[in-house]
């Protein structure tokens, strides 16, 4: 049984098997709301079929992620005998149908009718005189187990949503607010992933140093949730402190690399840090496995700073010195640091994402940093929502 529903839960189309199994005609289904056609059994105060199905469909529409439900008891009213409800058992799977822009345009509702399977299991021993009793016991047992599973799933979803909310609040509290850098303009952004995974591991930081210097950094912790947010806070603080006393970005990363070896969950963290010297108009940078920053020149040319890249934190078995490189900049150039959520897509080469970033930057080279940050998020993040969180720093040099 297959049906196509709009995000508003109106039937757009159904196949013949759906009509046959549900006992409805196409005219009675297509164009009508799902729960007008199939309401809950009013004679069963414990009925949860509608609530569970609606929650699943709404979740798919909001997240764009497939959802397999536990077996549901969802009684169906007989059209030949109004007021008579037939006990039915269904195994539903709900999946999104995405449009060209990545948004959910339809919901694919696939259902397997398992009522007869349950009843047949009750008669499998051939004892016809008590087959009805055995079938009823099996139906009740399977239904009870399915309801328990559905309740466990809902509790887990609520717990995960609560953890995500707390982690985001923790991360928001630990990430610094943008601060003035003399007459230089900057913008920072953090966008959490829309789904449940890959959230709360990204960070950014800006540190003012004596002698007209500014250290800027972005990082990405492997993992998600509260644990990733906690590791992120430790590493950001460690790098911020190291940047104030180190001779340069490479040495600061060496210190944090040693520290990361003692922090559970910090291994394979990627970090990019750069020290901007406003007086000499030069910038020294070093990367621990992080995507390269983009230096947007005033004429629209884009240079990716990839001449000082080393493995992520804790990736080497032995400690080693890290490389750094220096590049000159001119007044009016723009530096853009970001985490991989901005440019990476599943099944796509990273160079494709970097090409999109370069094209967008060149097209908006004269745009103010605040507006440019919004443009980058709008044009580069998937329209249906990112599957990884994104940190972004834009500095007009």
C-alpha positions in Angstrom: 0.0 0.0 0.0 1.5 3.3 -1.1 0.1 6.8 -0.7 1.5 10.3 -1.5 0.6 13.0 1.0 1.3 16.7 0.9 3.1 18.2 3.9 -0.3 19.3 5.1 -1.3 15.6 5.2 -3.7 15.7 2.2 -3.8 12.7 -0.1 -2.2 13.6 -3.4 -2.3 10.1 -4.9 -2.6 6.4 -3.9 -2.0 3.1 -5.6 -4.6 0.4 -6.3 -3.4 -1.8 -3.5 -4.0 1.1 -1.0 -7.6 1.4 -2.2 -8.1 -2.4 -2.1 -6.7 -2.9 1.4 -8.4 0.1 2.9 -11.8 -0.5 1.3 -12.0 3.0 -0.1 -12.5 4.4 -3.6 -10.1 7.0 -5.2 -12.8 9.7 -4.9 -13.1 9.0 -1.2 -9.4 9.4 -0.6 -7.5 11.7 -3.0 -7.8 15.4 -2.2 -9.0 14.8 1.4 -7.1 15.0 4.7 -5.6 11.8 6.0 -7.4 11.8 9.3 -10.8 12.7 7.8 -10.5 9.5 5.8 -9.1 7.4 8.6 -9.9 8.8 12.1 -9.1 6.9 15.3 -11.7 4.4 16.6 -13.9 6.4 19.0 -14.9 3.2 20.8 -11.2 2.6 21.9 -10.1 5.3 24.4 -6.6 3.9 24.3 -6.3 4.3 20.5 -2.9 5.9 19.6 -2.7 5.2 15.9 -3.6 8.7 14.7 -1.3 10.4 17.2 1.7 8.2 16.4 1.2 8.4 12.6 0.7 12.2 12.7 3.9 12.6 14.8 5.9 10.5 12.3 4.6 12.3 9.3 5.2 15.7 10.8 8.7 14.7 11.8 9.5 13.6 8.2 8.1 16.8 6.8 10.2 18.9 9.2 13.5 17.0 9.0 13.5 15.4 5.6 14.5 12.2 7.2 12.9 8.7 6.7 11.0 7.2 9.7 10.1 3.6 10.2 7.3 3.1 12.7 6.6 0.3 15.1 3.6 -1.9 14.2 0.4 0.0 14.8 -3.1 -1.1 15.6 -5.2 1.3 13.6 -8.9 0.3 13.3 -10.8 1.1 10.1 -14.5 1.9 9.9 -16.5 -0.4 7.5 -18.3 1.6 4.8 -20.9 -1.2 4.5 -21.6 -1.1 8.2 -21.2 2.4 9.5 -20.2 2.5 13.1 -18.6 -0.9 12.9 -14.8 -0.8 13.3 -12.5 -3.6 12.1 -9.3 -4.3 14.1 -6.4 -3.9 11.8 -2.6 -4.0 12.2 -0.2 -2.0 10.0 3.5 -1.6 9.6 4.2 1.9 8.2 7.3 3.6 6.7 7.2 7.3 5.9 9.8 8.9 3.7 10.3 12.4 2.2 10.1 13.3 -1.5 12.4 16.3 -2.2 11.9 19.0 -4.8 14.7 20.5 -6.9 15.4 23.0 -4.1 15.9 20.2 -1.5 12.6 21.0 0.3 10.1 18.3 1.2 7.3 18.5 -1.3 5.5 15.2 -0.7 5.5 12.4 1.9 5.7 8.8 0.7 3.5 6.8 3.1 4.1 3.0 2.6 2.1 0.6 4.6 2.1 -3.2 5.0 -1.1 -4.8 6.2 -0.1 -7.4 8.8 -3.5 -8.3 10.3 -3.9 -11.6 8.6 -0.3 -12.6 9.3 -0.9 -12.1 13.0 -4.1 -14.1 12.9 -2.5 -16.9 10.9 0.3 -17.2 13.5 -2.5 -17.8 16.0 -3.8 -20.7 13.9 -0.5 -22.2 12.9 -0.7 -25.2 15.2 -3.9 -26.4 13.5 -6.0 -26.3 16.7 -9.2 -25.0 15.2 -11.3 -25.2 18.3 -9.3 -22.5 20.2 -7.8 -20.8 17.2 -9.8 -17.6 17.9 -8.5 -17.5 21.5 -4.9 -18.1 20.4 -5.2 -15.4 17.7 -6.6 -12.9 20.1 -3.8 -13.6 22.6 -1.2 -13.1 19.9 -2.8 -10.0 18.6 -2.9 -8.5 22.1 0.7 -9.5 22.7 2.1 -8.0 19.5 0.0 -4.9 19.9 1.2 -4.4 23.4 4.9 -4.9 22.4 4.5 -2.5 19.5 2.9 0.2 21.8 5.8 -0.2 24.2 8.3 0.2 21.4 6.5 3.3 20.1 6.5 4.8 23.6 10.2 4.1 24.1 11.0 5.7 20.7 9.0 8.8 21.6 10.8 9.1 25.0 14.2 8.7 23.3 13.2 11.4 20.7 12.1 13.8 23.5 15.3 13.0 25.5 17.5 13.6 22.4 15.7 16.9 21.6 16.2 18.0 25.2 19.9 17.1 25.1 20.2 19.0 21.8 18.5 22.1 23.3 20.8 22.0 26.3 23.9 21.5 24.1 23.0 24.4 21.9 22.4 26.7 25.0 25.8 25.6 26.4 27.5 26.2 23.1 25.9 29.6 22.7 27.1 30.6 26.2 30.7 29.5 25.4 31.0 31.1 21.9 32.2 34.8 22.2 30.0 37.6 21.0 31.5 39.7 18.2 33.8 42.5 19.5 35.0 45.6 17.7 38.5 45.4 16.2 39.3 49.0 15.9 38.0 50.3 12.6 38.0 46.8 11.1 34.6 45.2 10.4 33.9 41.6 11.2 30.9 39.2 11.4 30.5 35.8 13.1 27.8 33.2 12.6 26.9 29.8 14.0 24.1 27.6 12.5 23.2 24.3 14.0 22.3 21.3 11.9 18.5 20.9 11.3 18.6 17.2 12.2 19.6 15.4 15.3 23.1 14.6 14.3 26.4 16.5 14.0 25.5 19.4 16.2 27.4 21.4 18.8 31.0 20.6 17.9 31.9 23.8 15.9 33.4 26.9 17.3 35.0 30.2 16.4 37.1 32.7 18.4 38.7 36.2 18.0 41.5 37.3 20.3 43.0 40.8 20.4 46.8 40.8 21.1 49.2 43.7 21.8 50.9 45.3 18.9 47.9 45.7 16.6 47.4 41.9 16.1 44.3 39.8 16.1 44.1 36.0 16.3 41.1 34.4 14.6 40.3 30.7 14.8 37.6 28.1 13.9 37.4 24.5 14.9 35.3 21.4 14.6 35.1 18.6 17.2 34.1 15.1 16.0 30.9 14.0 17.7 27.6 15.7 18.6 25.5 16.7 21.5 26.5 17.7 25.0 29.8 15.8 24.9 30.9 17.6 21.8 29.9 20.9 23.2 31.9 20.2 26.4 35.0 19.2 24.4 34.5 22.3 22.1 34.6 24.6 25.2 37.8 23.1 26.5 39.7 23.3 23.2 38.5 26.8 22.4 39.6 28.0 25.8 43.0 26.2 25.5 43.6 27.7 22.1 42.6 31.1 23.2 45.1 30.9 26.1 47.9 29.4 24.0 47.4 32.1 21.3 48.2 34.8 23.9 51.6 33.4 24.9 52.8 31.5 21.8 55.2 32.8 19.2 52.7 32.2 16.4 49.8 30.0 15.2 51.9 26.9 14.7 53.2 26.9 18.2 49.7 27.6 19.6 48.4 24.5 17.8 51.3 22.4 19.1 50.3 23.3 22.6 46.6 22.5 22.0 47.6 19.3 20.3 49.4 18.1 23.4 46.5 19.2 25.6 44.0 17.4 23.3 45.7 14.1 24.0 44.4 14.3 27.6 40.8 15.2 26.7 38.4 12.4 25.8 36.6 13.1 22.5 39.2 15.7 21.4 41.0 13.4 19.0 40.7 14.2 15.3 39.4 17.7 16.0 40.3 20.1 13.1 41.3 23.7 13.8 42.4 26.6 11.7 44.0 29.7 13.3 45.6 32.8 11.9 47.3 35.9 13.4 46.5 39.1 11.6 49.2 41.8 11.9 47.4 45.0 11.0 50.6 47.1 11.1 52.6 45.0 8.5 49.5 44.0 6.6 50.4 40.3 6.8 48.8 37.2 8.1 50.4 34.1 9.5 48.3 30.9 9.7 48.4 27.2 10.5 45.9 24.4 10.0 45.3 21.1 11.8 43.4 19.3 9.1 40.8 22.1 8.6 39.3 23.3 5.4 41.4 26.3 4.1 40.3 29.9 4.8 39.4 32.0 1.7 41.2 35.3 1.2 39.0 37.4 -1.1 41.0 40.1 -2.9 39.5 43.5 -3.7 39.4 42.6 -7.4 37.3 39.5 -6.8 40.2 36.9 -6.9 40.0 34.2 -4.3 43.0 32.6 -2.7 42.6 29.5 -0.4 45.2 29.5 2.3 46.4 25.9 2.2 50.2 26.2 2.4 50.4 25.2 6.1 48.2 22.2 6.6 48.9 19.3 9.0 46.9 16.4 10.4 44.1 17.0 13.0 44.7 17.3 16.7 45.9 14.0 18.3 46.2 12.3 14.9 49.9 11.7 15.1 51.3 9.0 17.4 54.2 11.3 18.3 54.3 15.0 18.9 55.8 17.0 16.0 56.3 20.7 15.1 53.5 22.1 12.9 54.0 24.3 9.8 52.9 27.9 9.3 52.8 30.2 6.4 52.5 34.0 5.9 50.5 35.9 3.3 50.3 39.6 2.6 46.9 41.4 2.3 45.7 44.8 1.2 43.2 47.1 2.7 39.8 46.0 1.5 40.6 42.3 1.2 38.3 39.9 3.1 39.2 36.9 5.2 36.6 34.1 5.5 37.1 31.2 7.9 34.5 28.4 8.2 33.8 24.9 9.2 33.1 22.0 6.8 29.3 22.3 7.0 29.5 25.3 4.7 31.2 23.6 1.8 30.9 19.8 2.2 28.1 17.7 0.7 27.7 13.9 0.9 28.9 12.2 -2.3 30.5 15.4 -3.6 34.2 16.3 -3.9 35.3 19.0 -1.6 36.7 21.0 -4.5 33.1 21.5 -5.8 32.1 23.1 -2.5 35.2 25.3 -2.4 34.4 26.4 -6.0 30.9 27.4 -4.9 32.4 29.4 -2.0 34.8 31.2 -4.4 32.1 32.0 -6.9 29.8 33.4 -4.2 32.6 35.5 -2.6 33.7 36.9 -6.0 30.1 37.9 -6.8 29.8 39.8 -3.5 33.3 41.1 -3.0 32.1 44.6 -2.1 29.5 43.4 0.4 29.8 44.4 4.0 30.9 41.5 6.3 27.6 41.3 8.2 25.6 41.0 4.9 28.2 38.8 3.3 28.0 36.3 6.2 24.2 36.1 5.7 24.7 35.7 1.9 27.1 32.8 2.3 24.8 30.9 4.7 21.8 31.6 2.4 23.5 30.6 -0.9 25.8 27.8 0.3 23.8 25.9 2.9 21.2 23.4 1.6 17.7 24.9 1.3 16.2 21.9 3.1 18.6 22.5 6.1 22.2 21.5 6.7 23.1 18.1 8.1 26.1 19.4 9.9 26.5 22.6 12.0 28.4 25.5 10.6 30.6 28.2 12.1 31.6 31.2 10.0 33.9 34.3 10.5 34.2 37.1 8.0 36.8 39.9 8.5 37.3 42.9 6.3 41.0 43.5 6.3 
